[in-house]
Amino acid sequence: QEKTLEKLPLYRFVKSMVAGLLGAEKSASFKPGLFDAGNGTKEIVYVIEDLGDGTLTALFPYAPTGFARPIKIVPQASVESVDASLGDVSLVLNHMGLGVGRLLKSSKECGAAK
């Protein structure tokens, strides 16, 4: 797999996205998060990659098409992890944000239990 499929364009992207949709624990890509814009607003993001220098690559999804938006490099400190699967977040986006409160409440309860 690493010698063949990993070299195909988009393979790693699709593999990471599917792992995120399935809620695979080992998936390091496409982790849901909340980006704090610093002006009192927050945006749902998908963390694609930790760049290792205090910054992250993040996709800022549109509702209802969760993967049609720019990818930005943002400070790691401005992104709060959301304990939810990519599928759960995608469903909220598909419903134009309906269910965000439940998603965040569930994430906070999971975080408190850890």
C-alpha positions in Angstrom: 0.0 0.0 0.0 2.7 2.5 1.0 4.8 1.8 -2.1 1.9 1.9 -4.6 -1.4 3.5 -3.5 0.2 6.2 -1.4 1.8 7.6 -4.6 -1.5 8.0 -6.4 -2.9 11.5 -6.4 -5.8 12.0 -3.9 -5.3 8.5 -2.3 -4.1 9.9 1.0 -6.9 12.5 1.0 -9.6 10.0 0.3 -8.1 7.5 2.9 -8.0 10.2 5.6 -11.5 11.5 4.8 -13.0 8.0 4.9 -11.2 7.3 8.2 -12.6 10.5 9.6 -16.1 9.7 8.4 -15.9 6.3 10.1 -14.6 7.9 13.3 -11.3 5.9 13.1 -9.2 6.8 16.2 -5.9 6.6 14.3 -6.9 9.1 11.7 -4.8 12.2 12.2 -6.6 14.1 9.4 -10.0 15.6 9.1 -10.5 16.1 12.8 -13.4 18.4 13.6 -12.6 21.6 15.4 -13.8 25.1 16.2 -11.7 28.0 15.0 -11.8 31.1 17.2 -11.6 34.1 14.9 -10.8 36.3 17.9 -13.8 38.6 17.5 -16.3 36.5 19.4 -17.2 34.3 16.5 -16.2 30.6 16.0 -16.3 28.5 12.8 -16.4 24.8 12.3 -13.2 23.5 10.7 -11.7 20.3 9.7 -8.1 20.0 10.9 -6.2 18.4 8.1 -2.7 18.4 9.4 -0.6 19.6 12.3 2.4 21.2 10.7 4.5 20.8 13.9 5.4 24.5 14.2 2.4 25.7 16.2 0.2 25.9 13.1 -2.4 23.7 11.5 -3.8 23.2 8.1 -7.6 23.6 8.3 -10.4 23.4 5.9 -13.2 25.9 6.5 -16.4 24.2 5.2 -19.5 25.8 3.8 -22.9 24.5 4.7 -24.4 22.4 3.1 -21.3 21.4 1.0 -18.8 20.6 3.7 -15.8 20.2 1.5 -16.2 23.3 -0.8 -14.1 26.0 0.9 -10.6 27.3 1.3 -7.8 25.6 3.2 -5.9 27.9 5.5 -2.9 27.7 7.8 -3.9 28.9 11.2 -2.4 29.1 14.7 -2.9 25.8 16.6 -4.0 27.9 19.7 -7.0 29.3 17.8 -8.5 25.8 17.2 -10.4 23.9 19.8 -10.9 20.2 19.3 -14.5 18.9 18.9 -15.0 15.4 20.1 -17.2 14.2 17.2 -16.9 12.2 14.1 -16.5 13.7 10.7 -19.8 12.2 9.8 -21.6 13.9 12.7 -20.1 17.3 11.7 -20.9 16.7 8.0 -24.5 15.9 9.0 -24.8 19.2 10.9 -23.4 21.1 7.9 -25.8 19.3 5.5 -28.6 20.5 7.8 -27.4 24.1 7.5 -26.1 24.2 11.1 -29.1 22.6 12.7 -27.7 20.4 15.5 -24.6 22.4 16.3 -25.7 22.9 19.9 -26.2 19.2 20.4 -22.9 18.4 18.8 -21.0 20.9 21.0 -22.8 19.9 24.2 -22.0 16.3 23.5 -18.3 17.2 22.8 -18.1 19.1 26.1 -19.6 16.2 28.0 -17.1 13.8 26.5 -14.3 16.2 27.3 -15.4 16.5 31.0 -15.6 12.7 31.3 -12.0 12.2 30.2 
